[in-house]
Amino acid sequence: MATRRAVLAAAVVLCAGLTAACTDKDGPDEPNVPDSSASSVAPPSQEPLVAPEVDPGFKEILSEGPQRGVRQFGTIELPKGESWVKVNCISVSKSVQLDLSLETIGEFSVGCSGVDVERNANQLNLASARKLHFTVSTEESVRWYVSVQVPMK
């Protein structure tokens, strides 16, 4: 019986020694398995998509939304001086570009996140009043609001 206990004790010590030999200072020699409960995908925004705010002293000459994809607007008239083009947008999934085109003035792009509502404000400062066509272009996965604001007279 004593021999059996000695053999069992020796086996326990041997197993403990082998376990320690297979373990370095920083932890076991095993691959790091990520926690399956943690997600690498960001949760969707809890913030609702709303129209851009109108700045004090300004009025909207164009307000549209919520919309998806491409939209062409009729002729709008921008006065001489300061005007603003504001866009709030969010993509259903990945980050997507939204392009705004102001005929004869130019175009610019804004990013629409797949996680949070993006708010963009672009200032225009025209040397003279202009009539132009305005177009918004993006993928169908993007929801957006647009607001063109000019000073109140």
Disulfide bonds with the S-S distance in Angstrom:
Cys89-Cys112 2.12
